[in-house]
Amino acid sequence: MFAEELWPENEKTCAVVHKSKRGRKRQELLAVALGVKVHTFRGPHWCEYCANFMWGLIAQGVRCSDCGLNVHKQCSKYVPNDCQPDLKRIKRVYCCDLTTLVKAHNAQRPMVVDICIREIEARGLKSEGIYRVSGFTEHIEDVKMAFDREISNPDERLEAVHEVLMLLPAAHYETLRYLMIHLNKITMNEKDNFMNAENLGIVFGPTLMRPPEDSTLATLNDMRYQKLIVQILIENEDVLF
């Protein structure tokens, strides 16, 4: 009691704030370790661990990137981290957690490792400079995207794109819908204008899907995916909109 009386009020406040920041930081690190990410839910949501309502307008809780479990930040530390990944959420082979990938496919190792090694041993063991000579970046990215497309069911991919479109504000949605109808008409005259959905995706991708950070490197890395998304929108505009 005596010590509390000698402790200045502003120092007490600083200590409480510091402790609160340390607590939030610990929760963030714990969330990353468990494979969950802070998520903003649209509409009412309840924690799937404690069954209580998730309060707030943004960042109300966290979502497991593997199985899709939605819980409070505080509840995430009590949830076991050995969930079975949902294959629908595994959209790519590269830049994916190794354990998550093999558990989702019920395999001992990623299929891309088997395929690549089998192909190299079949026709590449005598290639000069194998593993020393670098390949062309464009070819490497094409192969990586091909693997990513193979693991995604086309119908599931369209469903995922449609769900994202439904989150757009009305003005954005209508503008994008009208533009995609127009671009689809352009592709119908491909014999004359030589512009198919892929070519239009290259042109409109960087404009319609500009990355949030103003980074040249990020823009270059995202270009292939921007092109692919716009290509999907054009080719499937009658289904998606």
C-alpha positions in Angstrom: 0.0 0.0 0.0 2.8 2.3 0.8 4.6 1.6 -2.4 1.4 2.3 -4.4 1.1 5.7 -2.7 4.6 6.6 -3.7 4.1 5.5 -7.3 3.2 8.5 -9.4 -0.1 8.2 -11.2 1.4 8.7 -14.7 3.9 5.9 -14.1 1.0 3.6 -13.2 -0.8 4.5 -16.4 2.4 3.9 -18.4 2.8 0.5 -16.8 -0.7 -0.5 -17.6 -0.4 0.6 -21.2 2.9 -1.2 -21.6 1.5 -4.4 -20.2 -1.5 -4.1 -22.5 0.8 -3.7 -25.5 2.8 -6.7 -24.4 -0.4 -8.7 -24.1 -1.6 -7.8 -27.6 1.9 -8.6 -29.1 1.9 -11.9 -27.3 -1.6 -12.7 -28.8 -0.4 -11.7 -32.3 2.6 -14.0 -32.1 0.5 -16.8 -30.7 -2.0 -16.4 -33.6 0.8 -16.6 -36.1 2.2 -19.8 -34.5 -1.2 -21.4 -34.6 -1.8 -20.5 -38.3 -4.6 -18.1 -37.7 -5.0 -14.5 -39.0 -7.0 -11.5 -37.7 -10.2 -11.4 -39.7 -12.9 -8.8 -40.2 -16.3 -10.5 -40.4 -19.2 -9.1 -42.3 -22.4 -9.5 -40.4 -23.0 -11.1 -37.0 -20.5 -13.9 -36.1 -20.2 -16.1 -33.0 -17.0 -17.7 -31.7 -16.8 -21.4 -32.6 -15.0 -22.1 -29.4 -16.8 -20.3 -26.6 -20.1 -19.7 -28.6 -20.1 -16.0 -27.5 -20.8 -13.1 -29.9 -17.9 -11.4 -31.7 -18.2 -7.7 -30.9 -16.8 -4.9 -33.0 -16.9 -3.6 -36.6 -13.4 -4.7 -37.7 -10.9 -7.3 -36.6 -13.5 -9.0 -34.4 -11.6 -12.3 -34.2 -9.2 -14.7 -36.0 -9.7 -17.3 -38.7 -7.6 -20.4 -39.1 -6.0 -20.4 -42.5 -6.1 -24.2 -42.7 -9.6 -25.2 -41.7 -11.5 -21.9 -41.5 -12.3 -22.0 -37.8 -13.5 -18.6 -36.5 -12.8 -17.7 -32.9 -12.0 -14.8 -30.6 -8.3 -13.8 -30.3 -8.4 -14.8 -26.7 -9.9 -18.2 -27.5 -7.3 -19.0 -30.2 -4.7 -20.0 -27.6 -7.0 -22.7 -26.3 -7.8 -24.2 -29.7 -5.6 -27.2 -30.7 -3.3 -26.5 -33.6 -3.6 -30.0 -35.2 -6.7 -29.3 -37.3 -7.3 -31.0 -40.6 -6.8 -28.5 -43.4 -9.7 -27.9 -45.8 -8.6 -28.7 -49.3 -10.9 -25.8 -50.6 -8.6 -23.4 -48.8 -5.4 -24.6 -50.3 -5.2 -22.6 -53.4 -1.6 -22.9 -54.3 1.5 -25.2 -54.1 4.1 -22.5 -53.6 4.2 -20.0 -50.7 2.1 -22.5 -48.7 3.0 -24.0 -45.3 4.6 -27.5 -46.0 2.8 -29.3 -43.2 -0.5 -27.8 -44.2 0.0 -28.8 -47.8 0.8 -32.5 -47.2 -2.0 -32.8 -44.6 -4.5 -31.4 -47.0 -3.5 -33.9 -49.7 -3.0 -36.8 -47.2 0.6 -37.2 -48.6 4.1 -37.6 -47.1 5.5 -34.8 -49.3 4.2 -32.3 -51.8 3.3 -33.8 -55.2 5.4 -31.1 -56.9 8.5 -32.6 -55.4 7.7 -36.1 -56.8 6.8 -34.7 -60.2 9.8 -32.6 -60.6 12.3 -35.2 -59.4 10.7 -37.9 -61.5 11.0 -35.6 -64.6 14.6 -34.7 -63.9 15.7 -38.3 -63.4 13.9 -39.3 -66.5 15.5 -36.9 -68.9 17.7 -34.4 -67.2 20.4 -36.2 -65.3 23.0 -35.6 -68.0 22.0 -32.0 -68.6 25.1 -29.7 -68.4 25.0 -27.4 -65.4 22.0 -29.1 -63.8 20.9 -27.1 -60.7 23.7 -24.6 -61.4 22.3 -22.9 -64.5 19.3 -20.8 -63.7 16.1 -21.0 -65.8 14.3 -18.1 -67.3 12.1 -16.3 -64.7 9.1 -16.2 -67.0 9.2 -20.0 -67.6 9.6 -20.7 -63.9 6.6 -18.5 -63.1 4.6 -20.3 -65.8 5.3 -23.7 -64.3 4.5 -22.5 -60.8 1.2 -21.1 -61.9 0.4 -24.3 -63.8 0.9 -26.3 -60.6 -1.3 -23.9 -58.6 -4.1 -24.2 -61.2 -3.9 -28.0 -61.2 -4.8 -28.2 -57.5 -7.8 -25.9 -57.8 -11.1 -27.2 -59.0 -12.4 -24.9 -61.7 -15.9 -24.8 -60.2 -14.4 -24.0 -56.7 -12.3 -21.3 -58.2 -15.2 -19.6 -59.8 -17.2 -19.9 -56.6 -14.4 -18.2 -54.7 -14.2 -15.4 -57.2 -18.0 -14.9 -57.1 -17.9 -14.7 -53.3 -15.3 -11.9 -53.5 -17.3 -10.1 -56.1 -20.3 -10.1 -53.8 -18.3 -8.2 -51.2 -17.7 -5.3 -53.6 -19.7 -2.0 -53.1 -22.6 -1.7 -55.5 -20.9 1.0 -57.6 -17.7 -1.1 -58.0 -19.6 -4.2 -58.8 -21.8 -2.6 -61.5 -18.8 -0.9 -63.1 -16.8 -4.1 -63.2 -19.7 -6.1 -64.5 -20.4 -3.6 -67.3 -16.7 -3.5 -68.2 -16.4 -7.3 -68.3 -19.4 -7.6 -70.6 -17.7 -5.1 -72.9 -14.4 -7.0 -72.8 -16.1 -10.3 -73.5 -17.6 -8.7 -76.7 -14.0 -7.7 -77.7 -12.9 -11.3 -77.4 -15.7 -12.4 -79.7 -13.9 -10.5 -82.5 -10.5 -12.0 -81.8 -10.0 -13.1 -85.4 -9.9 -9.4 -86.4 -8.5 -7.6 -83.3 -6.2 -10.4 -82.1 -7.3 -9.7 -78.5 -8.3 -12.7 -76.5 -9.1 -12.8 -72.7 -5.5 -13.5 -71.8 -4.3 -10.4 -73.8 -6.9 -8.2 -72.3 -6.0 -9.6 -68.8 -2.4 -8.4 -69.4 -3.7 -4.9 -70.4 -6.4 -4.4 -67.7 -4.9 -6.5 -64.8 -2.5 -3.9 -63.5 -5.2 -1.2 -63.6 -8.1 -3.1 -62.0 -6.0 -5.0 -59.4 -3.3 -2.6 -58.4 -1.5 -3.7 -55.2 -2.2 -1.6 -52.0 1.4 -0.7 -51.5 3.1 1.5 -54.0 6.0 -0.9 -54.7 7.5 -1.7 -58.1 8.6 -5.2 -56.9 5.1 -6.0 -55.6 3.5 -4.9 -58.8 5.9 -7.1 -60.9 5.2 -10.1 -58.6 1.4 -9.7 -58.9 1.2 -9.1 -62.6 0.7 -12.8 -63.6 -2.0 -13.2 -61.0 -3.7 -10.0 -62.0 -3.8 -11.2 -65.6 -5.2 -14.5 -64.6 -8.0 -13.1 -62.4 -9.1 -10.6 -65.1 -9.0 -13.4 -67.7 -11.3 -15.5 -65.5 -13.7 -12.6 -65.1 -13.9 -12.0 -68.9 -14.2 -15.7 -69.8 -16.9 -16.3 -67.2 -18.7 -12.9 -67.1 -22.1 -14.6 -67.8 -21.7 -16.8 -64.8 -19.9 -14.5 -62.3 -22.1 -11.4 -62.7 
